[in-house]
Amino acid sequence: MTTRRREAAAAIRAIAADVGVRVRVHAQVVGPDPAPPEVAVDDGVPTAIASLYKLPLAAAWADLAHAHTLDPRARLALPSGSRTPGPTGVATLVDDVELSQRDTVRLMLSVSDNTCADAVLGLVSLGRLAQWLAAHGLTDTTISHGSADSLRRIIEETGGRSEAEAMARLADPRFDRGTSEYDAALASSSTARELTSMMRILWGDERYAWVRESMRQQAWRHRIGSGFPHDDVDVAGKTGTLGRLRHEAAVVHFPQEYPVAVAVLTDSIRPEIHQPRVDNAIGAIARIAVNALRRPVEVARPPG
């Protein structure tokens, strides 16, 4: 590891200590090099990933659509009486909704819609999702269940009578309530390194164009996006949030440079829902990691 990348890792650890989080970070250049330069901090530690499970789910759906097993334009009914709860998208609506499969995937990624995610999981299945991960060598990533099962566990484990009450109990600092959804052995999990490997897969094949475009439309700019407040820098990402867990995996692309995939996974010592210092720290950590790896695209010169 170069001095610059060692210094980046040290700076990342210092930021994490200052805001009170455990952090796992990996960043690597998305380019032609099969063994690209990287920045790594505890990047191989298995971590519960919350809504980041929606990334490989979207990729597995895209493979099925590419193979014509699923039709991206086929309609999906999302009736009001059987939706997975959530704070965004279709999950918040009152009336029945019908969407195409591809628009359902877009909402699953752009606003992390839980209702849409479970609908897509119903199309793909956990078995096919596991096959996609295995086929791409992502052996440290396990998707054990979808959003509805995750919420069901949290409600049972916190003693809440509803999704809202369970989340409030999980976030209340007066109590030491946890959940198996924090446990990488019991929840959907991955590592920071495998998440950036996933980004390289998504950015390396045209069949994933819809997934990349949907990630570029992510509504949230308060984490990795906050580290790159520039109009000409493309940040395509996906967050994962649950109680103490605040994550994001993204690809950051400066003009005329190779993109850089970066994953920042944090586990806070505090459980509150609103922790802007941690969100800002994720942006600062991503900026340090990406800046240590930035390099211009090599343009071949004409002969002579």
N, C-alpha and C positions, 0 to 999 in steps of 0.2 A: 504494500500500500504506500502511495506517495505521501510526502509530508503534508501536502494540501489536503488530502483525504483523511489523514490521521487527525489533522487539526479540525476538520469538519466534524468528525466523530466526537472529539472532545467537546466541541462547542455544543453539539446536540445534547450530550449528556448533561452539560451545565444548565441548559435551558430546561430540560426535564426536571432536574433537581430543584430549580428555582420555583417552578409552578406546581410541584408536587405530583408528578406522574411517573409511572414506569413507562418506558418507551421502547418500541421495537421499530427499527427503520431500515429500509433498503432502498437504494436508488441505483439505477443503471441506465446507460445510454441505449436508446432504441435505434440501432443502426446495423451495418453489415457485419460487424465484428461478432463472431459466435461466443467470444468470451470478453464482453465489454467491461470497461472500467466501472467500479462501483464504490458506493459509500454504504457501510453496514454498521449497525448497532443492534446487537442481540437479534439479528435478522432471521435466525433459525428457530426461535422460540415459538412453539405452538400457542396460538392466541384465539380466543373466542372472537368471531368477526362480526356479529350482529348482522346488519343489513348488507354487508359486503358479500354475503352469499348470493346476492342478486347478480353479481358480475358473471361468475361461471354459469349461472342459470341462463342468463341472456345469451352467452356464447353457445351453450348447448342447444338452445332454441334456434339460433342462427344456423347451426350445422344441419338441424332437421329441416329448416326452411330451404337451405341450399340443396338438400337432397330430395326436395319435393315431398317429404314425409308430412310436413305441415305447410299450410297455405298462409303466408303473411297477411293476406287480405281477408281471410275468413273471419266471420263475425263471432265475437264472444259476448254472451249475455252475462252481465254482472248485476243480478237482482239485488234490491235494497235489503232484503231480509236475510241474506246469507253472506255478508261481506266480512272480511277480516278487519277489525278495528285499526285505526291509524290516524295520524294527525294531518295527512296530506292526501290530495288527489281524490279518486273515486271513493276511497274509504271514508271521506268526510261528507259525501253527498247523501241526499234524502231519497231521490227517486231512482227508478231502475235505469241502468245504463247499458248501452251496447257499443262495443269498440271492435276494431280490427285487431288481430293478433299483434301486428307490428306496433300499433298505437298503444296497446296494452304494455308491450315491452318498453316503449318509450317512457310512459309514465312510471313504470317500475324503476327505471334508471334516473330519469330527470328529477322526479320529486320523491323517489323511494316509496312509491305507493304499495302498501301491504296487500290491499285487495288485488291489485294487478299482479303482484308477485305470486300470490297463491294460485291465481288463475293460470299463469304461465307454468308454474310448477305442476299443475294438473295436466297440462299438455305434454310436458317434457318427461316427468316422473323422476323420482330420486334415483332409480336404477340407471336411466339414461344419463343423468347428470354425473353419476359415479363413473360411468363408462367414458364420458367426455374427459373427465379429470385424468383417468388412468391412461387414456390414449395420448394425452399431452404431457405425460410424465409428472403430473402434479400430485405426487404421492403423499405429500404432507398436508393436503387440503381434504377435508371431510365435510360434506353437507349432510347433516343428519335429519333435518326437518325444515319446514317453511315457517312463515310468519305466524300463522294461526296456532301451530303447535308451540311455538316459542312463547306467545302471549298466554296460552293456556297454562304452561308451566309456571310462568311468573305469577299469574293470578293464584294458582294453588300454593305456591311457595311463600308468597307474601301474605296470604289470607285475605286478599282484596276481594270485593264482591263484583268488581268490574275492571275493565282494562284501565280506566282512568284512576280508580282507587289503588290498583296494584302498582301503577307507575309512581303515584304520589308516595306510597309507602316505601318503594325502592329508593326514592330520591330524598327521603326525609333524614337529615343528619342526626336527629335525636334518637334514631334506632339503628341498630346494626343489622339491617336486613340484606340478605344476599339472594342469589338465585343460581341455579345450575347453569343458566345461560351465560354466566361469567367463566365457567369451567371449560377449558379447551377439550377436556376428555369427554364431556357430555353434550356440548353445544356444537354448532357448525364452527369449524376452525380452519385456520391456515397459518402461514408465516409471512412476515414482511417480504422475504425473498421470493416466495412462490407467488405472491400477489403481483410483484413487478414482472416475474416471468409470465404471468397471465396477461399483463399489459403488452408485453412483447408479442405474444401470440395474437392478441386482438389487433395490434397495429401491423401485423405482418401478413395479413390475408384479407383479400377484398370481400370475402363472404361475411366479415364482421363490420362492414361499413356502417350498417344501421346501428350497431351497438356503439361504435365510436361516435357517430353523430349524436346519438341520444346522450352519451356522456358529456359531450360538449355543451349540451343544453341543460346540464344540471343547474338547478335553481340556487344552490348554496355556494356562496363565495367566502364564507367566514372561516374556513380552515385553510386548505392548501392554496386556494385562490387568493386569500388575504396576503400571501407572501409574494404575489406577482401582480401588483396593481397597475398593470400596463395594458393599454388597448390593443397592442400588437402581439401580446403573448397569449397563446392558446392554452387553456387549462381544461382538460377533459377528465372528469373525475366521478367518483362514487363514494359517498360517505357511509359510515356505519355507526350507529349511536344506540346505546342502551345503558342507562344508569351511569356507572362509573366509566364505561367504555366510550371513547371518542376516537374514531378512525377515519382515514381517507386514503384511497389509492387513486392515483392520477397519472396522466402523461402531460408534461409541461413542454411546450414547443415555442422556442424563440425563433424569430425570422432568420433564415439562412443558417440555422444550426440543426444538429441532430436532436430529435425529441429525447427527453429523459423521463423514464418511468420512476415514480417514487411512491412508496407506501409508508405511512406514518400511523402506527397503532399505539394508542395510549390507554392506560388504566389509571384513573385518578384515585387519590386517597380520599377524596370527597365524593358524595353521591348526588349532589344537586343537579337538576336538569340544566340550569343556566350557569355555564362556567366559561365566560368569554376569555379569561386569561389562558385557559387550556386551548381553546379554539385558535387564538392568536399565536400561541406557541407552536401549534401544528404548522401554521403558515411559515413561521420563522424557521422551524426545523427543515421543512421542505425546501425553503429558499437556500439554506446553507448546503444541503445535500446536492441540490440541482446545480448551484453555482460552482461547486467543486468538480463537476463533470461536464460543464458546457464546452462544446467544441464546434467549430464551423463545419458545414457540409463540404466535403472535399469535391471540388469540381474538376473533372478531367480536362486538361489543356489539350487543344488540338495539336497534332504533330507538326513539327517544324516551327 
